[in-house]
Amino acid sequence: MHAMRLRRHGDVDRGRDEASWRANARAAKLAKLTGNETAYPKLLGRHEHRAVAERMLGRSLVRGEIVHHIDGNKRNNDPSNLQVMTQTEHVELHRGQLLQARKEQAGY
């Protein structure tokens, strides 16, 4: 780490702010304890919504199938909120949102 900082910046202490490092470490520990609210919940190492969809279908998902959350809440894995579709169908469903996001990024 020191050698990398020295090579990149010419100073081993550059980019090392003790207070922000400690704050980030604290936040990471807290996120592990409380659970990351923006991540998909997992069940036995797999995304829970995929396992629920497979139980709902009575078969494994095939390559190219994805599970869409109808209400947009990735933590709501109720079978009535899940819809299995292809990636193409999913893009078509969200096309308007994707185009709007691109326009906002471009500054239109």
C-alpha positions as CSV (number, residue, x, y, z in Angstrom):
1,M,0.0,0.0,0.0
2,H,2.8,2.4,0.9
3,A,4.8,1.6,-2.2
4,M,1.7,2.1,-4.3
5,R,1.0,5.6,-2.8
6,L,4.6,6.5,-3.2
7,R,4.6,5.5,-6.9
8,R,1.3,7.1,-7.7
9,H,1.5,10.3,-5.7
10,G,5.1,10.7,-4.6
11,D,3.9,10.7,-1.0
12,V,3.0,7.8,1.3
13,D,0.5,9.9,3.3
14,R,-1.4,11.3,0.4
15,G,-5.0,10.2,0.3
16,R,-4.9,8.9,3.8
17,D,-7.3,10.8,6.0
18,E,-7.6,9.0,9.4
19,A,-10.9,10.5,10.3
20,S,-12.7,9.6,7.0
21,W,-11.1,6.1,7.0
22,R,-12.5,5.4,10.5
23,A,-15.9,6.8,9.5
24,N,-16.0,4.5,6.5
25,A,-15.0,1.5,8.5
26,R,-17.7,2.2,11.1
27,A,-20.3,2.6,8.3
28,A,-19.3,-0.7,6.7
29,K,-19.6,-2.5,10.1
30,L,-23.0,-1.0,10.7
31,A,-24.2,-1.9,7.3
32,K,-23.2,-5.5,7.9
33,L,-25.1,-5.6,11.2
34,T,-28.3,-3.9,10.0
35,G,-28.4,-5.3,6.5
36,N,-28.0,-3.3,3.3
37,E,-31.4,-1.8,2.5
38,T,-30.5,-1.3,-1.2
39,A,-29.3,-4.9,-1.9
40,Y,-31.4,-7.9,-2.9
41,P,-31.9,-10.2,0.1
42,K,-30.3,-13.6,-0.2
43,L,-31.5,-17.0,0.8
44,L,-28.8,-19.7,1.2
45,G,-26.4,-17.6,-0.9
46,R,-28.9,-17.0,-3.8
47,H,-31.1,-14.0,-4.4
48,E,-34.3,-14.7,-2.6
49,H,-36.6,-13.4,-5.4
50,R,-35.1,-15.9,-7.8
51,A,-35.7,-18.8,-5.4
52,V,-39.3,-17.6,-4.8
53,A,-39.9,-17.4,-8.6
54,E,-38.6,-20.9,-9.1
55,R,-40.9,-22.3,-6.4
56,M,-43.7,-20.4,-8.0
57,L,-43.0,-21.9,-11.5
58,G,-42.1,-25.3,-10.2
59,R,-38.9,-25.3,-12.2
60,S,-35.5,-23.6,-12.3
61,L,-35.1,-20.4,-14.2
62,V,-33.5,-20.8,-17.6
63,R,-30.7,-18.7,-19.0
64,G,-32.0,-15.3,-20.0
65,E,-35.0,-15.3,-17.7
66,I,-35.1,-12.6,-15.0
67,V,-37.4,-11.8,-12.2
68,H,-39.1,-8.4,-12.2
69,H,-40.5,-6.8,-9.0
70,I,-43.8,-5.3,-10.1
71,D,-44.0,-2.6,-7.4
72,G,-40.3,-1.7,-7.8
73,N,-39.4,-2.7,-4.2
74,K,-36.6,-5.3,-4.4
75,R,-37.2,-6.4,-0.8
76,N,-40.8,-7.3,-1.5
77,N,-40.5,-11.0,-2.6
78,D,-44.1,-11.9,-2.3
79,P,-45.1,-14.2,-5.3
80,S,-47.8,-11.8,-6.3
81,N,-45.2,-9.1,-6.7
82,L,-42.8,-11.1,-8.9
83,Q,-43.0,-11.6,-12.7
84,V,-40.7,-13.8,-14.7
85,M,-39.7,-12.4,-18.1
86,T,-36.8,-12.2,-20.6
87,Q,-34.2,-9.5,-20.5
88,T,-35.6,-8.0,-23.7
89,E,-39.1,-7.8,-22.2
90,H,-37.7,-6.2,-19.1
91,V,-35.9,-3.5,-21.1
92,E,-39.1,-2.8,-23.1
93,L,-41.0,-2.4,-19.9
94,H,-38.5,0.2,-18.6
95,R,-37.6,1.8,-21.9
96,G,-39.3,5.1,-21.0
97,Q,-37.5,5.3,-17.6
98,L,-34.1,4.5,-19.3
99,L,-34.5,7.2,-21.9
100,Q,-35.6,9.8,-19.3
101,A,-32.5,9.0,-17.2
102,R,-30.2,9.4,-20.2
103,K,-31.8,12.7,-21.1
104,E,-31.3,14.0,-17.5
105,Q,-27.6,12.9,-17.6
106,A,-27.0,14.6,-20.9
107,G,-28.6,17.8,-19.5
108,Y,-31.7,18.0,-21.7
